[in-house]
Amino acid sequence: MDEEDNWEDEDDDEEVIYRDGSHTDAILSLSWNHEYRQLLASGSADHTVKIWDMTTRKCSHTFTHHHDKVQCVLFHPNEPYILATGSFDQTVSIIDCRSGQVVTVYNLPSEIESMQWDPHYLFHLYCSCENGEIVVFDMRITSSTTAGMNPLPLCIFKAHDKTCTSISFSSAIDGYMATASVDKTVRIWDCQHLHTENNNIEVEVVPISNTTNTTTSKKSNSNSKAKKGKNSTSSASTSTLSSIKPKLIAEKR
C-alpha cells in the first residue's frame, strides 16, 4: 500500500507541459478527416473547436463561435472541407474549413449528445438530444422563411423517453439507423423515406421552440437528390420542417 501511495503522489507532482494552442479544458470529441488524413478536429469544454495538423503536431486553426461546451465535432465523409460542430449552447454549426467561416447555424430543442451524417444521403445530419429527440438537418438549407431566424430542421422526432446518447447507421442497408438511450433501450429506425425523390413534398414551417403549432404550409420545389460522391452545398433552400418522420421498426431492452 505504501508503494502504491508513493507512486500516486509522484504522478500528481508531475507538471504537464501543453503545446501552444492546446485546449484549456476537457476534450469532448474528436474527428479525423477522411481525405486529408493528417487533419484532426477537436471539440472542448473550453467552448472552442480546433483543427490539428498531425504532421507538424500543431493547431492550425481555432474556432470560437460556440458559447458553451462543444460536445460534437464531425467532418463530412465526402466533402473534406465541411465540419459540423454541436454545442451545449443548443446550436449546430456547419463550418467551411477552406475559408474558416461558419456557413450555417441551426438551433436545437435541447443540449446535443451525438451526431452522425447519413452515409446513404450525405446532405442529412442527424443530431441526438438530451430530451430524447433526434433532429435532422439538411445542410443545403441555409436560410429561413422567417427573417432573423436560423434555418429550421428537416424534421424532429421523439426517439426515446430519456436522453438519446448515440446514433449509428447501417453501412449496408439504406436508411437503417440505430439509436441508444439512458432509458435502457436500443431502437432501429427506417429513415429511407426521408430520401424522397418526390418534388411536391408537403412540409410545414414550425418554430423550433414549439413543434406542435403549425404556422405556415408550403410545397418544396427542390428536385435534386444527393448522391454519394456528388454532394454540394451550393444549392441553398429555405428552411422547412417536414411532417415525414422515420419509422420505428424494432426495439431491444
Disulfide bonds with the S-S distance in Angstrom:
none
